[in-house]
Amino acid sequence: MGFKTGLIFGFGAGYVLGSKAGRERYEELKRAWDEFTGSPKVQEAMERGKEIVGSATKESLHAVQGGVERAGDAIRDRLGDEGPGGEFRH
């Protein structure tokens, strides 16, 4: 067997064995992750996290809406009775 043939054979064998080992490790990690996320305690914590995020999102939205309303009021107060184009309205 020549050098090139041995090199190709060695590369091929290493690739096949490495792929198999990599796939087995991947499957092992996937099983562990599925087992972890399937735990009732983890699912409960995930649900609680979703609730917290949902309420924080609502609070943030209300804060932004309040800020927009205050900004609109401040702009109207500054403009006074001026209409579009700076014309004074009666």
N, C-alpha and C positions, 0 to 999 in steps of 0.2 A: 504494500500500500504506500502510495506516494505522500509527500508532505501535504499537498493540496487536498487530496482525498481524505487524509486523516484530519486535517483542519476542518473540512466541511462536515465530516462525520462527528467530530467532537462538538462543533457548533450546534449541529442538529440535535444531538443527544442532550446537550446542555439546555437548549431551548425547550425541548419536550419536557425534560425533568423539571426545569424551572417553571414552566407554564403550569404543570400539574401541581407542583408545590404551591405556586401562587394561587391557583384556583381553590385548592383545599383550604388555604389560610383565609381566603376571601369568604368561602362558605362558612368557616368556623366563626369569623367575625360577624357575618350576617346573622347566623343563628344566635349568637350572644346578644346582638343588638335587638333582634326580634323578641328574645326572651326578656330582655331588660324593659323594652317599651310595652310588652304585654303584661307586665306586673301591675296588679291593681293599685299599688301605692304610686307607681310612676304615672299611671293613667289619671289618678286622682289629682296628682300634682300638676299634670298637664292641663286638666280641666280648670283647676284653680287659676293657673297662669293665664288661660284664655279669658276667664272672667275678669281678672285684674287688668289685663290689656284692654278689654272691652270697656270697662268703666273709666279707665284712664283716657281712652280715646274720646269718650263722650264728654268728659270733663274738659279736655283740651279743645274740643269743638265748641263747647259753650264759651270758653275763655276767648277764643278767636272771634266768635260772633259778637261777644260783648265789646271787644276791642274795635271791631269794624264799626259797630253802632256808635261807639264813643268818638271814633275818628270822623264819622259822617256828621255827627252833631257838632263837633268842633269846627269842621269846615263850614257848615251852615252858619254857625255863630260868627265866624270870621267874615264870611261874605255878606252877612246881614241881609239886606233887602236887594242886593245887587242881583240882577238877572244875568243870563248868558251874555257874554261880551262886555261885561262891566257896566251895563246900563242899569240905571236906578229904576226900580219898580215902585209903583204907588199902591 
